[in-house]
Amino acid sequence: MQLYNYFRSSASYRVRIALALKGLDYDYLPVHLVRREHLDDSYTALSASRLVPTLQDGDAVLSQSLAIIEYLDETHPQPPLLPADARGRARVRAIALDIACEIHPLNNLRVLRYLTHSLKLSEDDKNRWYRHWVETGLEVVDRQLAVQPAEFCHGDQPGLADCVLVPQIFNAQRFGCRTDHVPNVMRVHERCMQLDAFFKTRPEACPDAS
């Protein structure tokens, strides 16, 4: 398998965690977003979306981090990243989507670039935008976790939701967001970071970190 990713991309970090939890080897292929390497013709030929991550597994080329993680879970079932019961799977997906759909798109690099380059917002205004959506979005996740407290997002083993939560906290901390108002989120984050699958795949440990 080959993983095309960018060290600072939270979507890429999600997949790196999942691959590590599964114990799967892969070739790490960097695509530098700030240098706009994702817009090169060679990458566009591989990824129609021109986004990261992209996972190539044989002749299969997969995009979108959550779809990739579920593909990995179906093709390499152990350890499972989704619960065995339908209600559990729905809850885990809901937590993951609260981050991946409700928070992440609003603080994505291309959105932030549009705010400053096209709409001419100042850096301070851009950062206020970022912090608002991250901090309020994490409140929703914290309430979700408070309903059914556990060692991880759901139960005593890390899964899909944890793969999504940890990278979002990396972004939140990088931009100076408050996290003291989301104790359940931070408790789960701290527990995850005790595991090699989360710690050794963190952005600053990646070969293209700079």
N, C-alpha and C positions, 0 to 999 in steps of 0.2 A: 504494500500500500504506500501511496505517496500523499502527503498532506501539504497542500499549498496554503500557507497562512502567514500572518503578520504577527510579530511577537506582542504587540500592544493591542491587537484586536481581541475584544472580549469574546466575540463569536468563535474565533479561532481557539482561544483559551478553553472554551467549553469542550471542544472536540479533543484537544490535547488531554484534558482531564479524563474524558471518557475512554480514550485509547489507553491511558495509563491504568485506569481502573480495570480494564479488560486484560491488561498485560500484553497488548498488541504492539508489535514492532512496526515502524513505518519510516519512510524517508521524509525528512523535514525539508521542505522547499519554501524558502522565504519569498514573499511578494510584498515589497515595501509600499505601503499606501501613501505615505507622505511624499515619496518620490514618484507617485502615480504609476507604479509599475503594473498595477491592475488594469490600466487602460492600454497597455501594449497589445499589439495585434496578436502576439504569440499567446498571451493569457486569455484574450477575448476568444480565441479559437477553442480554448479549453472550457472557459466559463462564460456562458452567455450573459450572466448577470454582472460579470466583471466585479464580483465581490469575493471576499474570503470569509470562511475557508472553502476550499474545494478538496474533496477526497477522491482520489483515483484508486479503485480496487479492481485490478485486472482491466477489463474493458468497460467497467462501470465508472462513470464520472458523476459525482454527487455534490450537490450544493445545499445551502441552508443548514446551519449547525444542528438544529433540533431534528431535522430529517436525517442527517448523517448519524446522529447519536442513536436514533431509533433503528436505523439500518444496522449499526454495529450491534445493538442489543438483540436484533432478530437473527443476525448471522453468527454471532458469538454470544450465546445466551448466558454464559457464566463469567462473572457474577451478574445477576440481573440488575438493570438500572430502572426498571419499572416494577411495581408491585404485581402480584399474581391476581389480585381481585380487581374487578372493574371500577369500584368506587375509589380504591387506592390509586389506580392509574389515572383516573379523572382528576383526583386531587393533586397528584404530582404534576400532571400536565398543566393544571390551572396555575400552580405556583410558578412553574417555569415560564408560562406564557405571560403572567403578570409582569415578569421581568423582560422577557424577550420581545414582547409586543407592545407593552405599555410604557416601559422605561427606555429600553435600549435604542429604539429608532429615534427618539428625541435627543439623544446625546451622541449619535453616530457621527463619525468624522465628516462625512459629506454634508450632513445637516448643519453642523457647526461651521463648516467652511462656507456654506451658503449664507448663513446669518451674517458672517463678517465680510465676505467678498461681494455678495450680491445685494444684501439688504443693508450693508454698511453699519452693522451694529459694532459698538466698541467691544474690546476684549472684556471689559467689566460687565457689559450687558450680556454678552455671550455666556460668561461664567455664571451670572445670576440665572439665566435661562437653564443652564445645565444643572445647577444645584437645586433649583426649584423642582424640576421634574424627577430628579433622582431621589431627593429627600422625601417628596410626597409619595412617589411610587413605592419606595421602600417601606413606608408606613403601611401600605396595603399588604405587602408581603409579610410584614411583622404581625399584622392582625391574623393573617392566614395561619402562620406558625403558632400563634398563641392559642388558637382553637384546639389544636391537637399537638401539644408539646412533645418533642422527641429528641433523641440525640442528634439526628440529622433532620433534614426537612420533613422526612416521612420515615419514621422507624429508626432502627438501630444500625442501618447500613446506608452509605451514600448512594445517591441515585441521580436520575435526570435533573431534578430540581436543584440539587447541590452543584451539579456541573454548571448550571446557569447562574446560581446565586453568587458563588465565589468570584467569578470575573467581574460581576457588577460592583462588588465591593472594592475590588482593585481599582476600578474606574472612579468610584465615589471618593476613595481616599486620595487618588491622584489629583482630583480637582478640588480637594478641601471641603467635601460635603460633610454635613453633620451625620453622625451615626449613633450618637448617644440616645437618640429617641427611638431606636429600633433594637432593643436588647435581645429579642428572640433571634433576629437576623444575625446579630453579631455573635451570639452564642454558637449558632450553627456554623458560622464562618470560622470562628476560632477552632472549633472541633475539626472541621474539614482540613484546615491548614496543618493539623498535626499528622496528616497522612501524606506519604510521598507522592501519591497521584496528584494531589493539589499543589504541594509545595515545590516539587521538582519541575513542574510544568509552568510555573508562574512566569510572567513576562520577562522579568529581569534575569531569569535562568536560561532563556532561549538563546540559540547561537546567533541570531540576528539582532539581539538587543543592543541598542546604542542610544 
